[in-house]
Amino acid sequence: MILEVAVLNIKKGLSKDFEASFEKAESIISSKKGYVSHQLKKCVEQKDKYILLVNWETIEDHEIGFRKSDEYKELLHHFYDPFPTVEHYI
């Protein structure tokens, strides 16, 4: 299993909109091949900052199956500034 860790910095003042869009994105994430589970956590110290933890069966399930999906890009990409750093752990 692979753990995707993404630090998400949301454009100032858009956290509520991001959270609403993420609720829609959860169904997309969970429907993808290789998806196991996920958690989205809001930072206590920094407003508009989150961490996303997603367990995938393989890196390819995340990198190819999910990240290249148009639905995901349309829902979430415009909230990020800068674009998230994403790393994978075993």
C-alpha positions in Angstrom: 0.0 0.0 0.0 1.1 3.6 -0.8 0.3 6.6 1.3 -0.1 9.8 -0.6 0.6 12.9 1.5 -0.4 16.3 0.0 0.0 19.7 1.7 -2.8 21.9 0.4 -2.5 25.7 0.6 -5.8 27.2 -0.4 -6.1 30.7 -1.8 -6.9 33.2 1.0 -10.6 33.2 1.9 -11.6 30.2 -0.2 -11.5 27.4 2.4 -15.2 27.1 2.8 -15.6 26.8 -1.0 -12.7 24.3 -1.1 -14.3 22.2 1.6 -17.6 22.1 -0.3 -15.9 21.1 -3.5 -13.8 18.5 -1.7 -17.0 16.9 -0.5 -18.0 16.4 -4.1 -14.4 15.2 -5.0 -14.6 12.5 -2.3 -16.9 10.4 -4.4 -14.5 10.7 -7.3 -11.5 9.8 -5.2 -13.2 6.8 -3.6 -14.5 5.5 -7.0 -11.0 5.2 -8.5 -9.2 1.9 -9.0 -6.8 1.2 -6.1 -8.4 3.6 -3.7 -8.3 2.4 0.0 -9.1 5.3 2.3 -8.5 9.0 2.9 -8.5 11.8 5.4 -8.5 15.6 5.0 -7.3 17.5 8.0 -7.4 21.3 8.5 -4.4 23.0 10.0 -4.9 24.6 13.4 -2.0 27.1 13.2 -2.4 28.2 9.6 -5.7 29.3 8.1 -6.4 28.0 4.6 -4.0 25.1 5.0 -4.9 21.4 4.9 -3.2 18.0 4.7 -4.6 15.2 2.6 -3.7 11.6 3.3 -4.9 9.0 0.8 -4.1 5.3 0.9 -3.7 3.7 -2.6 -2.9 0.2 -3.6 -0.1 1.4 -6.0 1.5 4.7 -7.0 0.1 4.2 -10.5 -3.4 4.1 -9.1 -2.9 7.6 -7.8 -0.6 9.1 -10.5 -2.4 7.8 -13.5 -5.9 6.7 -12.5 -6.7 9.6 -10.3 -4.5 12.6 -11.0 -5.1 12.6 -14.7 -8.9 12.5 -14.3 -10.6 15.6 -15.6 -13.3 15.6 -12.9 -10.6 16.0 -10.2 -8.8 18.8 -12.0 -12.0 20.8 -12.6 -13.2 20.5 -9.0 -10.0 21.3 -7.0 -7.0 22.7 -9.0 -8.2 26.3 -9.0 -8.1 26.5 -5.2 -4.4 25.8 -4.7 -1.7 28.5 -4.3 1.0 27.2 -4.8 0.2 23.9 -6.4 0.5 21.1 -3.7 3.6 19.2 -3.0 2.6 15.5 -3.1 4.8 12.7 -1.8 4.3 9.0 -1.5 5.3 6.8 1.4 5.4 3.0 2.1 
